[in-house]
Amino acid sequence: MNNNKNNREAPNINLYFLIIILLLAFTAWVGTLRPHSESWTMGQLEKALASENVADAVITPNAEGQTGSVSITLKSGETKTMYVTDVSAVEDRLKQAGLDPLVKDIPRENWFLSDVLPVLIVLVAVVFFFVIMNGQGGGANSRMMNFGKSRAKLAGDDGKKKFADVAGLQEEKEDLTEIVDFLKDPGKYTKVGARIPKGVLLEGPPGTGKTLLAKAVAGEADVPFLSISGSDFVEMFVGVGASRVRDLFADAKRHSPCIVFIDEIDAVARRRGTGMGGGHDEREQTLNQLLVEMDGFGVNEGIIVMAATNRVDILDPAILRPGRFDRKIAVSRPDVRGREEILQVHAKNKPLGDDVNLEEIARTTAGFTGADLENLMNEAAISTARENRGYLKQDDINKALIKTGIGSEKKSRIISEKEKKITAYHEAGHAILFHVLPDVGPVYTVSIIPTGVSAAGYTMPLPEKDEMFLTRNKMLQDVMVSLGGRIAEELIYGSTDITTGASGDIKKATKTIRRMITRYGMSEKLGIISYEDDEDEVFIGRDLAHQRAHSEATASEIDQEIKRIMDECYDKAKKIILEHMDVLHRCAELLLEKEKITREDFEALF
């Protein structure tokens, strides 16, 4: 993309050559344009003198003074020109005829025009030519010379952030306060022999505010902030990445004290000696240079390296050791109080209606990151603007919650009455289990309006509290809820007329049970042992070949245990739905009538 842009911006040398040639040709043509008049001969002059028709004459000798031209004015006012080889003979003849011709002085050449101007023209042409060549080739050469330069960007004052701009990350900000204090007053620490951490690694899920935290540290300390992405180091040319690392730290030394921030560092700092590239690929050379610069032979005082990643498990152990990234700060998803603070930040420039309750929104968005909440409020604002309203309503945020969590509702999609009825019973089966089971739900919205690509409806629960751990009962109840749609279809239409609508639910339930057995050790039969295979692929930093962590016999037992737990959950869920068949029918009828029902509508059925 950049190369094409540079080629478009660079001047076209062929075009300039054509322009120069046309200008020279035009100049030569203009030089040939002289006023043309009829040239007389000596005989015509004699006839005019004999008839006394000549009124006046002007003789203009050339540079040699011998030849020249004679301008003859007739009594009729007409002017004739005659070119002669002997101006003195013509002068004598005119005097004999009684005329007093005017003889002009011999023209002297202008030294500027004859000597200086040609040299200037040549110099201008040469300079112009070199400017064109520099625009064409020099730009490419200069890009080649800068190929190994760092692409780090220095943040300006307008982009500085403060800790006040970071909401919902109170503990993380407290951990970074020491870094800010050191950058402001390093003498306080060095006086007692303390060494400030050379590197801080921010790890956590995407969208939790790792980059914003790094900017806030630089803004609080009022020091330069050099930011670069991990992918900016790696190129197809060998040695470029290492050169850019050297140039980055050289640039950082010139701005010391400063913060160097490397976003998505896993792009360049993955575990060495793994994958398909062996130990001599470009990425590993770049990592080796980064290790040396952070804590090698060079001394980088006053430079604090901050990095962000959501894949700390694939980073090379050498870069995680003390002396490089001394401190690792986990930036987790915000809790309900943090979500409310983040919503308040993103609602500052948005006019809110009286019915908007940010506290309730924070409770209904368990598991959302800062980026998710920003997107939620932005989608609500877009919906408001589309309706030409000047303020946001709670309904706008509810619609945005469904749009960001499940997908846009496609009300225009044509669905047969039979499919609508099947979907209504399917979603009613999910909703009953959400309502009855104690560790899931309650129901927030039930809809039979199609969303996304293939979803014919949805049932959205409303988590009332944040949970740090998953219990065995909670996971089993999640499986039961997933099976509720298929069970409702079987109870109403029989096992011969079930649909493919539950395929995603079955896949989700099977995955949950497999993790319970192989990862979390929640199977009484197989015991507290991890049977999970290494799911990491070779290209993200694991070995090329790895063996299964258990035997074929154990794999067979795992499959049998998955089926046993699935059957138990199915039987329990079916029993609950059979006990509430009246609610199942009424819920399906209400969905067919309204297409979407709220928590209040659904709970009224019980």
VOBA-145084 format. One record per residue (C-alpha): x, y negated, z; residue number from 1. Coordinates in steps of 0.1 Angstrom, whole numbers. Layout:
X|Y|Z|num
X|Y|Z|NUM .
...
REM end
This chain:
X|Y|Z|num
0|0|0|1 .
28|-24|10|2 .
49|-16|-21|3 .
20|-24|-44|4 .
15|-56|-27|5 .
51|-66|-30|6 .
51|-57|-66|7 .
21|-79|-72|8 .
37|-108|-54|9 .
71|-105|-71|10 .
74|-126|-102|11 .
74|-109|-136|12 .
108|-114|-152|13 .
95|-107|-187|14 .
69|-134|-184|15 .
94|-160|-173|16 .
117|-151|-203|17 .
88|-156|-226|18 .
80|-190|-211|19 .
116|-201|-214|20 .
118|-191|-251|21 .
85|-209|-259|22 .
98|-240|-241|23 .
130|-240|-262|24 .
111|-234|-294|25 .
87|-263|-286|26 .
116|-286|-278|27 .
133|-277|-312|28 .
100|-283|-330|29 .
95|-316|-314|30 .
130|-326|-324|31 .
122|-320|-360|32 .
92|-343|-359|33 .
103|-376|-374|34 .
81|-401|-392|35 .
84|-393|-430|36 .
83|-421|-456|37 .
90|-420|-494|38 .
127|-421|-500|39 .
138|-446|-527|40 .
166|-442|-552|41 .
190|-469|-563|42 .
172|-473|-596|43 .
139|-481|-578|44 .
157|-507|-557|45 .
172|-523|-589|46 .
137|-525|-604|47 .
123|-541|-573|48 .
151|-567|-571|49 .
146|-575|-608|50 .
110|-582|-603|51 .
118|-602|-571|52 .
94|-579|-551|53 .
118|-574|-522|54 .
111|-596|-491|55 .
136|-583|-466|56 .
160|-554|-459|57 .
176|-538|-428|58 .
208|-518|-432|59 .
214|-491|-405|60 .
249|-475|-408|61 .
255|-441|-392|62 .
283|-431|-368|63 .
310|-431|-395|64 .
299|-466|-406|65 .
299|-457|-444|66 .
267|-439|-450|67 .
234|-449|-436|68 .
198|-459|-444|69 .
183|-491|-458|70 .
148|-501|-448|71 .
133|-523|-476|72 .
102|-544|-469|73 .
83|-554|-500|74 .
64|-586|-504|75 .
32|-566|-503|76 .
41|-556|-467|77 .
50|-520|-477|78 .
81|-505|-463|79 .
105|-482|-482|80 .
135|-462|-470|81 .
166|-454|-490|82 .
195|-432|-478|83 .
229|-443|-492|84 .
264|-431|-492|85 .
280|-466|-493|86 .
262|-492|-471|87 .
286|-520|-480|88 .
279|-517|-518|89 .
241|-519|-511|90 .
248|-549|-488|91 .
267|-567|-516|92 .
239|-560|-542|93 .
212|-574|-519|94 .
233|-605|-513|95 .
237|-610|-550|96 .
199|-609|-553|97 .
197|-638|-529|98 .
187|-617|-499|99 .
202|-619|-464|100 .
200|-583|-452|101 .
202|-575|-414|102 .
230|-551|-407|103 .
226|-532|-375|104 .
255|-522|-353|105 .
269|-487|-356|106 .
250|-466|-330|107 .
271|-454|-301|108 .
264|-420|-286|109 .
249|-419|-250|110 .
275|-400|-228|111 .
248|-387|-206|112 .
227|-373|-234|113 .
258|-359|-253|114 .
279|-346|-224|115 .
260|-344|-191|116 .
225|-333|-202|117 .
235|-301|-220|118 .
255|-290|-189|119 .
226|-297|-166|120 .
202|-278|-189|121 .
225|-248|-188|122 .
229|-250|-150|123 .
192|-253|-144|124 .
186|-223|-167|125 .
212|-202|-148|126 .
198|-211|-114|127 .
163|-204|-126|128 .
174|-171|-139|129 .
190|-161|-106|130 .
159|-172|-87|131 .
138|-149|-109|132 .
162|-120|-104|133 .
161|-125|-67|134 .
124|-124|-67|135 .
124|-92|-87|136 .
154|-72|-75|137 .
165|-92|-46|138 .
132|-87|-28|139 .
135|-49|-32|140 .
171|-50|-21|141 .
162|-70|9|142 .
135|-46|18|143 .
160|-18|14|144 .
184|-36|37|145 .
156|-41|63|146 .
144|-5|60|147 .
162|5|92|148 .
150|-26|111|149 .
126|-22|139|150 .
89|-29|132|151 .
82|-40|168|152 .
58|-70|171|153 .
64|-97|197|154 .
30|-107|213|155 .
23|-144|213|156 .
9|-164|241|157 .
-26|-163|227|158 .
-26|-125|230|159 .
-15|-123|266|160 .
-37|-104|291|161 .
-39|-105|329|162 .
-49|-79|354|163 .
-82|-98|357|164 .
-90|-88|321|165 .
-86|-51|331|166 .
-117|-37|348|167 .
-123|-3|364|168 .
-86|6|369|169 .
-79|-6|404|170 .
-55|21|415|171 .
-36|20|382|172 .
-31|-18|385|173 .
-18|-14|421|174 .
8|11|408|175 .
20|-14|382|176 .
22|-43|406|177 .
58|-33|416|178 .
69|-36|379|179 .
54|-71|377|180 .
71|-81|410|181 .
105|-68|397|182 .
103|-87|365|183 .
95|-118|384|184 .
121|-114|411|185 .
146|-86|404|186 .
171|-98|430|187 .
148|-88|458|188 .
151|-51|448|189 .
188|-51|437|190 .
197|-66|471|191 .
186|-35|490|192 .
200|-11|464|193 .
167|-3|448|194 .
164|7|412|195 .
133|-3|394|196 .
118|24|372|197 .
132|23|337|198 .
101|37|321|199 .
64|40|328|200 .
44|66|310|201 .
6|59|309|202 .
-13|92|302|203 .
-50|97|299|204 .
-79|103|275|205 .
-83|80|245|206 .
-100|47|251|207 .
-93|45|288|208 .
-73|12|285|209 .
-36|23|285|210 .
-26|-3|259|211 .
-45|-30|277|212 .
-28|-21|310|213 .
7|-25|293|214 .
-3|-59|279|215 .
-16|-70|313|216 .
17|-61|330|217 .
36|-83|305|218 .
10|-111|309|219 .
12|-110|347|220 .
50|-110|347|221 .
51|-137|319|222 .
78|-118|299|223 .
80|-110|262|224 .
60|-79|251|225 .
74|-59|222|226 .
49|-33|209|227 .
54|-6|184|228 .
37|27|174|229 .
54|60|177|230 .
47|67|140|231 .
66|35|130|232 .
99|52|137|233 .
95|83|116|234 .
101|81|78|235 .
109|105|50|236 .
145|92|48|237 .
170|107|72|238 .
184|83|98|239 .
158|56|95|240 .
140|64|127|241 .
172|64|148|242 .
183|31|132|243 .
149|16|141|244 .
153|27|177|245 .
187|11|179|246 .
174|-21|164|247 .
144|-21|187|248 .
165|-20|218|249 .
190|-46|204|250 .
160|-69|198|251 .
148|-62|234|252 .
182|-71|248|253 .
179|-105|231|254 .
145|-111|249|255 .
156|-95|282|256 .
139|-93|306|257 .
110|-78|286|258 .
87|-49|282|259 .
89|-25|253|260 .
57|-7|247|261 .
55|25|225|262 .
20|35|217|263 .
12|71|209|264 .
48|82|218|265 .
39|118|212|266 .
44|111|175|267 .
81|108|180|268 .
88|125|214|269 .
75|160|209|270 .
93|189|223|271 .
125|196|203|272 .
133|230|187|273 .
97|238|180|274 .
76|238|149|275 .
87|244|113|276 .
115|217|111|277 .
141|234|132|278 .
165|212|152|279 .
177|188|126|280 .
146|171|112|281 .
142|133|112|282 .
118|133|142|283 .
143|150|165|284 .
171|126|155|285 .
148|97|163|286 .
140|113|197|287 .
177|119|205|288 .
184|82|198|289 .
155|72|220|290 .
168|94|249|291 .
203|78|246|292 .
189|42|246|293 .
166|48|276|294 .
193|64|298|295 .
225|72|280|296 .
258|55|276|297 .
243|21|269|298 .
231|-2|297|299 .
197|-18|290|300 .
192|-39|321|301 .
160|-59|323|302 .
142|-37|297|303 .
113|-17|310|304 .
99|9|285|305 .
62|16|288|306 .
46|43|267|307 .
11|57|262|308 .
-1|91|252|309 .
-30|115|256|310 .
-9|146|250|311 .
17|146|277|312 .
18|184|276|313 .
37|184|243|314 .
63|158|252|315 .
100|168|254|316 .
111|175|290|317 .
142|153|286|318 .
122|122|281|319 .
100|129|312|320 .
129|132|336|321 .
137|105|362|322 .
159|79|347|323 .
139|77|316|324 .
102|78|324|325 .
105|76|362|326 .
69|69|368|327 .
38|86|353|328 .
5|69|358|329 .
-27|88|350|330 .
-53|65|335|331 .
-85|84|340|332 .
-121|78|330|333 .
-138|52|352|334 .
-162|61|379|335 .
-196|45|383|336 .
-182|14|400|337 .
-155|10|374|338 .
-181|14|346|339 .
-202|-13|360|340 .
-171|-36|362|341 .
-163|-28|326|342 .
-199|-34|314|343 .
-198|-68|332|344 .
-166|-77|312|345 .
-181|-68|279|346 .
-214|-85|287|347 .
-198|-119|294|348 .
-204|-133|259|349 .
-237|-115|254|350 .
-270|-131|265|351 .
-288|-104|285|352 .
-326|-102|291|353 .
-341|-100|326|354 .
-348|-63|322|355 .
-311|-53|316|356 .
-297|-34|346|357 .
-260|-29|343|358 .
-259|-8|374|359 .
-284|17|359|360 .
-265|17|326|361 .
-233|25|346|362 .
-251|55|362|363 .
-264|68|329|364 .
-230|67|312|365 .
-211|93|332|366 .
-179|103|314|367 .
-178|72|292|368 .
-144|55|288|369 .
-138|17|285|370 .
-138|19|247|371 .
-171|39|248|372 .
-188|12|269|373 .
-175|-16|247|374 .
-189|2|217|375 .
-222|8|235|376 .
-226|-30|242|377 .
-215|-39|207|378 .
-241|-15|191|379 .
-268|-30|213|380 .
-257|-65|202|381 .
-258|-55|166|382 .
-293|-41|171|383 .
-304|-74|187|384 .
-290|-95|158|385 .
-307|-72|133|386 .
-340|-80|149|387 .
-332|-118|149|388 .
-335|-120|187|389 .
-314|-142|208|390 .
-308|-119|238|391 .
-303|-82|246|392 .
-330|-60|261|393 .
-327|-28|280|394 .
-344|-10|250|395 .
-315|-22|228|396 .
-290|-6|251|397 .
-311|26|253|398 .
-312|29|215|399 .
-274|22|214|400 .
-269|50|240|401 .
-287|75|218|402 .
-269|63|187|403 .
-234|65|201|404 .
-241|97|221|405 .
-261|118|196|406 .
-264|99|164|407 .
-288|75|146|408 .
-324|86|145|409 .
-336|94|109|410 .
-373|87|111|411 .
-377|86|74|412 .
-367|123|70|413 .
-396|144|58|414 .
-402|175|80|415 .
-430|200|77|416 .
-455|204|105|417 .
-443|239|112|418 .
-407|227|117|419 .
-419|199|139|420 .
-438|223|161|421 .
-408|247|163|422 .
-385|217|172|423 .
-410|205|198|424 .
-411|239|216|425 .
-373|242|213|426 .
-366|208|230|427 .
-393|215|256|428 .
-375|247|266|429 .
-343|227|271|430 .
-362|200|290|431 .
-379|224|315|432 .
-346|239|325|433 .
-330|205|329|434 .
-358|195|352|435 .
-360|227|373|436 .
-323|237|377|437 .
-308|217|406|438 .
-272|210|392|439 .
-281|197|358|440 .
-303|169|345|441 .
-327|152|352|442 .
-341|146|317|443 .
-336|111|303|444 .
-352|114|268|445 .
-367|142|248|446 .
-372|136|210|447 .
-381|156|179|448 .
-368|128|156|449 .
-339|142|135|450 .
-304|128|143|451 .
-270|132|127|452 .
-266|157|99|453 .
-286|187|109|454 .
-300|181|144|455 .
-338|183|143|456 .
-342|168|178|457 .
-325|163|211|458 .
-329|164|248|459 .
-307|139|267|460 .
-300|145|304|461 .
-293|117|329|462 .
-263|125|352|463 .
-269|109|385|464 .
-234|111|398|465 .
-198|116|387|466 .
-183|150|392|467 .
-146|156|394|468 .
-149|194|394|469 .
-172|219|377|470 .
-187|246|400|471 .
-195|281|389|472 .
-233|275|395|473 .
-231|243|374|474 .
-215|260|345|475 .
-239|289|346|476 .
-268|265|347|477 .
-254|247|317|478 .
-254|280|298|479 .
-290|286|308|480 .
-300|251|296|481 .
-283|258|263|482 .
-303|291|259|483 .
-336|273|267|484 .
-344|263|231|485 .
-339|298|217|486 .
-359|314|246|487 .
-388|289|239|488 .
-388|298|202|489 .
-389|336|210|490 .
-417|332|235|491 .
-439|313|210|492 .
-430|327|176|493 .
-415|361|185|494 .
-380|375|179|495 .
-388|380|141|496 .
-394|343|134|497 .
-366|325|154|498 .
-346|298|136|499 .
-310|288|132|500 .
-316|257|153|501 .
-300|273|184|502 .
-266|281|167|503 .
-248|251|183|504 .
-263|259|217|505 .
-252|296|215|506 .
-217|285|205|507 .
-215|261|234|508 .
-228|287|259|509 .
-203|313|247|510 .
-174|289|249|511 .
-184|279|284|512 .
-185|316|296|513 .
-152|325|279|514 .
-135|296|297|515 .
-151|307|330|516 .
-135|341|326|517 .
-102|334|309|518 .
-92|300|322|519 .
-110|294|356|520 .
-109|330|370|521 .
-146|330|377|522 .
-153|367|368|523 .
-158|391|397|524 .
-149|420|375|525 .
-117|407|359|526 .
-105|388|390|527 .
-86|356|395|528 .
-63|359|365|529 .
-57|335|336|530 .
-62|354|303|531 .
-63|323|282|532 .
-43|324|250|533 .
-20|295|242|534 .
-43|274|221|535 .
-16|249|211|536 .
-6|250|174|537 .
29|252|162|538 .
27|217|146|539 .
20|199|179|540 .
51|211|197|541 .
47|248|205|542 .
66|279|193|543 .
60|293|159|544 .
51|327|172|545 .
34|335|205|546 .
19|367|217|547 .
-15|373|233|548 .
-14|370|271|549 .
-33|402|276|550 .
-38|437|261|551 .
-64|449|237|552 .
-82|468|265|553 .
-84|436|285|554 .
-97|417|255|555 .
-125|443|252|556 .
-134|439|289|557 .
-135|401|284|558 .
-160|405|255|559 .
-181|428|277|560 .
-180|404|306|561 .
-191|375|283|562 .
-221|395|271|563 .
-230|405|307|564 .
-230|369|319|565 .
-248|357|288|566 .
-276|383|293|567 .
-279|374|330|568 .
-283|337|322|569 .
-307|345|294|570 .
-330|366|317|571 .
-329|339|345|572 .
-337|311|320|573 .
-365|331|304|574 .
-381|338|338|575 .
-381|301|346|576 .
-397|291|313|577 .
-424|319|317|578 .
-433|304|351|579 .
-438|270|334|580 .
-456|280|302|581 .
-483|255|307|582 .
-457|227|309|583 .
-440|241|278|584 .
-473|239|258|585 .
-482|204|271|586 .
-447|191|265|587 .
-447|204|229|588 .
-481|188|223|589 .
-470|155|237|590 .
-438|155|216|591 .
-459|162|185|592 .
-481|133|194|593 .
-454|107|204|594 .
-422|122|188|595 .
-402|108|217|596 .
-410|109|255|597 .
-392|94|284|598 .
-383|108|318|599 .
-415|94|334|600 .
-436|110|306|601 .
-420|144|311|602 .
-421|144|349|603 .
-458|136|348|604 .
-463|170|331|605 .
-452|187|363|606 .
REM end
